[in-house]
């Protein structure tokens, strides 16, 4: 089975489990009678909002890290790895397909 199908299946199963958990929360916790149709709509909406929140939070975090790195270099500060950092060899970069290794090897940017 190609990897894309496995990833899609994992996403769908995860989405279904989280939606099911939200649905049970919305059906059981309120002290009211709610139709399942409304419960499923609210659960699906909650999952979508949660995924968007995670996406935007990660974008903000990565932007902050990039901003910090650029600011430090522009102001003349040196960025040194900690003593416990493990160096990443060019072979490991190429194996994990990091862009810097591809650029160094081919001389072109994608």
Secondary structure as GFF3:
##gff-version 3
##sequence-region A 1 110
A	DSSP	alpha_helix	3	28	.	.	.	ID=ss1
A	DSSP	alpha_helix	36	74	.	.	.	ID=ss2
A	DSSP	alpha_helix	90	95	.	.	.	ID=ss3
A	DSSP	alpha_helix	99	106	.	.	.	ID=ss4
###
